[in-house]
Amino acid sequence: MFDNLVPWGIPRRIELKGSIVGVPDRVNKIVEILLKARYKYGGEVDKAIIDSMTKRNVMTRLYSEIVKRSERSGGEQYVDMETYYDLAKWLPITKEDFIKVAEKAGVKVKH
């Protein structure tokens, strides 16, 4: 994974006595983000983080953003599609993702 990120082509990862077995995955994910930020995105950490996110990470962040941006009206929580368009500018999501996660959060989507 890191071969393509560093100009000298040497893989970079955190190992314990020559193996990644037992090394917390989070450590290697942080190394991945830092290398991408430096060598792929010219120092832009946000882009490196987004590029390194798993689908689960994206959906968790989407859930959080929907809940945070939702409004209460008539006893119900809702978000409008403008929220989707705003989030889709920086999160790799589809409309279907947005609607599905909003439903899981108990937030209605106004079209």
N, C-alpha and C positions, 0 to 999 in steps of 0.2 A: 504494500500500500504506500509506503513512504518512498519507495524507489523513484517514483515520478515527481516527488515534491522537492527533492534536494538536487541541486545541480551536479553534484559529484556522483550521484547514483548509488550511494551507500545507504542501505536500509537503516532507519533510525527507529528504535523502539526501546522501551525500558525492559530489561531482562534481569532475571535473578539467576546468577550462576549459569548464564548462557541459554536460559529458557524463559519464555513468557508464562509458562504454567505456574499458577499461583500468584502472578503479579496482578494486582487489581486492574481490571479492564479500564476503569476510570482514569488511571494514570496514563495508559497508552492513548486513550481518547484525548486527554489534555495535550499530550505530546503531538498527536495528529493535528489538533486545532492550531497549536502554536506554529508548527511547521507550515501548515497551509496558509496561515495568516502572513507569515514572513515571506515564503517563497512563491506562493500561488496568487495571493491577493494583495500584495504590496502593503502589508501591515494592517489590513482591515479585518479585525478580529470578528466582527459581527458576521461577515460573509463566510469566514472560515467555520464559525460555529454552525451556521445554517447548513453549510455544505456537509458538515460532519454529523448532523442530526439524523437519528433513525426515524422511521415512520412513527414509532411510538413516542419519541421525543416531540415530534411535530404535533401529533394529536394531543399530547398533554399540554403543550404550550397553547394550542388552539383552544382547548377547553378553558384554560385559565383566562385567555384574552376575551373569550365570549362572555364568561361570567363577569369579568371586570367591566366590560363595555355594555353590558345589558342594562336596560332601564325597566322600571316597574310602571305599569299602567293597568288600571282596572283589576288589580290583584294578580296580574301575570307579568312575568319577566319576558322581555322581547329584545331582539336586535333586528336591525334592518340590513338589507343587502349591501348598503354602503359600507357597513362594517366588514363584510366579506371582501369587497374590493380593496379596502384599506389594508387588511391583513394579507391578502394575496400579493400585494406589492413586495412583501419581504418574506412571507412564509410560503413554502412550496405546498399549497393546498388547492383542492378543487371545490367547486360549489357543493358537490355531493359530500365531501369531507365536512364542509362547514355546516351543512344542514344536519348531517348525522350526529356530529359532535354537539350541536346546539340542542338537538332532541335529548341526547344523553344528559345534558346539563339542565334539562327542564326549561329551556329558553325557546320561545317561539320565534320564528323568522318571519319578519314582515317583508313582503315583496314589493 
